[in-house]
């Protein structure tokens, strides 16, 4: 049962004097005594009364194991105190019934403490540890560092979502923050045995426009390479490598140095190249944490002739033939790429380094048979995304497939070319053949 105590001040009002207020009844009686009213049982009418402006509520409930839950609060009216006491008692009893008992630390842990503890346990050793650490700090600040985890409700997270959207956070950023929150509650319920649901889950979040497929427009590639040659020539092999095998930035170069530990991660190394067997191995990749225990970390890709042409000169120029292939960082690559796009003649718009991965993945999709083979090369996690985004056959290509085994030799030839090269490259091939002096030249 809840214990409700009136903690309001005591008011003393004597005829001809201004009213006085005292926090304690003993102080009020002492004042009355100083005014000639020493007998507390024989005071002037209405000389002493306690106001009704502060009611302290204390609830104590225990479970079968003797774990005790104590909650206190102060309200400005008795009605509010009773309402709060009723709602809290119902909540505590519901926890006891549903979960079989209480977890004492759940009563006092703040959202900041919960996020920090979760970050240290769940993300330890993961490549995203440092990045998530920044999100944890932001979330603690936004939600209120001293706010109790148990006091946060779904409406608080809806307000957070609205705040992020109002401040123009991208759809991807909003989703990343809420991933941390929903994962926190899941971890707290399963690992810490906290009696929590998952209030951040189920909230409608903006969808990122990741389905925008970038491709080269006109002579953009040539203009980009020219701008890089003029301003950041060291970027050219990095760009060409990304285009050759759809590598992520973090797979080619290292991340920024951690401000606390000074550590860096990622980046290709000469030791990861098997020149004899034409294999390049990436020891780690972005989606390693989602793999099952039977799956190998990182991925191995073919060291194509194109990639060898890029890497061989760098290898020959390396004095040690070991360690990092590139000494640059993700931030320097991003900055140099943006500058090159801005300084291209004319400037290249809406092209990011990540656009190269999309362009390369589309090119690779024309050289393999299915999304599973493509994912082995690019490291994409979702086969469904690859199927919808990169194996979306155009009407012209469907026509070519339908006439593959029928029609004239020309139709069958065009169908075969389109299937292997894709429609755009098939057209380029035919145009190139047309410029040759004879058919025999095409087979030399």
Buried (B, 14 or more C-beta within 10 A) or exposed (E): EBEBEEEBBBBBBBEEEEEBEBEEEEBBBEBBEEEEBEEEEEBEEEBBEBEEEBBBBEBEBEBEEEBEBEBEBBBEEEEBBBEBBEEBBEBBEEBBEEBEBBBEEBBEBBBBBBBBBBBEEBBEEEBEBBEBBEBBBBBBEBBBBEBBBBEBEBEBBBEBBEEBBEEEBEBEBBBBBBBBBBBBBBBBBEEBEBBBEBBBBEBEBBEBEEEEEBEBEEEBBEBBBBBBEEBBEEBBBBBBBBBBBBBBBBBBBBBEEEEEEEEBBBBBBBEBBEEEEBEBBBBBBBBBBEEEEEEEEBBBBEBBEEBBEBBEEEEEEEEEEEEBBBEBBBBBBBEBBEBBBEBBEEEBEEBEBBBBBBBBBBBBBBEBEEBEBBBBBBBBEEBEBBBEBBBEBEEEBEBBEEEBEEEEEEBBBBBEBBBEBBBEBBBEBEEEEEEEEEEEEEEE
